[in-house]
Amino acid sequence: MKLILFGGITLLLLVIASAMMKPTKWFDEKLIQDRNARTVQMMEQPDNTIDVLNLGDSLSTAGFSPMELWRDQGYTSFNIGADGMRMNEAYYAVVEACEKQSPKYLMIESLVLFRYAMGQDLQMLLSQPLYHRFAFLKYHNIWKSLVEEKGLMTYYRGYTINENVWEYDGEEDYLDLDINDPNSKMSISAFNGLIFDRIKRFCDERGIEIIIYSMPSAKNYNQVRIDAMQSFADEKGVTYIDLNERSDELGIDWDLDTNDGGDHMNLNGARKVVKYFGNYFREKLSLTDHRGDPGYSDWDEELVEYDKLVKEMDGKSYLDIYTEKKNKEWDEKYKKEDTTNNNDVKK
């Protein structure tokens, strides 16, 4: 009876604490950033206004800018991924995104399917359902931002601007190389396959078409992974698009379009990726150009702010801005200390 009573009280406290959470308010004040930021920003989107969801780890969020797709084609999209995302997280990201949205496409960047570590994934198999049901558990570490400082990043439908340029100086035919990546396998685990089946059933029930794609990334893809992904997509009956073999078609310049030596796309690369997918969706004739629709005027307003920040960033990333901020704080601190010490000497 004591255990039942304790469990009941704990559950009640979780329900009350979760009901009191205000993640959207904290997001607007830049107290929620990084892993949970996109989930919360998704909550703020007007009902049934997102046509395309883009899911995956940092490859997907760095290489796909919804504002560029809006500019080019007038299609609405949103990044619902997270750095280092795993398939358990991916499933609940889709479920939560579709609570208020009825997208026509779910794009899945394929590296998330290769990432697998038994201990961590089994742990998430237990934790993610709890995070989904109890907001207090998911956002319990908000106090860190309150104690430390607000974040710097501005999210544009899940995208953060990165104009840093760091060229890839490796082999041009990187698809023939081996990949030494302890976090990702060269084949797709049965566990991830089961989670994907769960996502696919969820999407099939709602008429959402899944497109698996591989972002251009010299550090993460080779022919072995691409072949494994193609076989997986064929088995599951979904479309697979590899952008590595299409990098010339996209016009990817490995000297200018990557922000970290061939791993992730920067804004230059993201624009080329988005242009490709914009043309792809236009040719399928299944999405509506919402430009000029008063119901989507917030996208035009956000595009103005986005373009303004792109200009202000001027070749920088948020890491650069954070470093500059910290250096300035240190300079001011030491300048103050030097002034105090000099005054003490004079006295």
VENBELSUL-V458039 format. One record per pair of residues at least 6 apart in sequence whose C-alpha atoms are under 6 Angstrom apart, sorted by the first residue. I is the first residue (numbers start at 1). J is the second residue. Records with the same first field share a line. If there is no record, write none. Layout:
I = J / J
//
This chain:
17 = 136
18 = 134 / 135 / 136
24 = 40
26 = 32
30 = 150 / 151
31 = 145 / 150
35 = 82
38 = 80 / 158
47 = 100 / 101
48 = 101 / 102
50 = 76 / 77 / 103
51 = 76 / 77 / 103 / 104
52 = 77 / 103 / 105 / 106
53 = 77 / 78 / 106
54 = 78 / 79 / 80 / 107
55 = 80 / 81 / 107 / 108
56 = 81 / 108 / 109 / 112
57 = 81 / 82 / 83 / 84 / 85
58 = 83
59 = 264
60 = 109
61 = 79
62 = 265
63 = 265 / 270
64 = 270
65 = 159
66 = 77 / 78
69 = 274
74 = 289 / 290 / 291
75 = 289
78 = 157 / 158
79 = 158
86 = 112
91 = 199
104 = 208
105 = 208 / 209 / 210
106 = 210
107 = 210 / 211 / 212
108 = 212
109 = 212 / 213 / 214
110 = 213 / 214
114 = 184 / 185 / 188
115 = 184
131 = 137 / 138
162 = 266 / 267 / 317
163 = 266 / 267 / 315 / 316 / 317
164 = 259 / 315 / 316 / 317
165 = 256 / 258 / 259
166 = 258 / 259 / 260 / 261
167 = 254 / 255 / 256 / 261
168 = 254 / 261 / 262
174 = 218
175 = 222 / 223
176 = 222
186 = 225
211 = 239 / 240
212 = 240
213 = 240 / 241 / 242
214 = 242 / 243
215 = 243
216 = 243 / 244
217 = 262 / 263
218 = 262
219 = 262 / 263
250 = 272
257 = 265 / 266 / 268 / 269
258 = 264 / 265 / 266
259 = 265 / 266
//
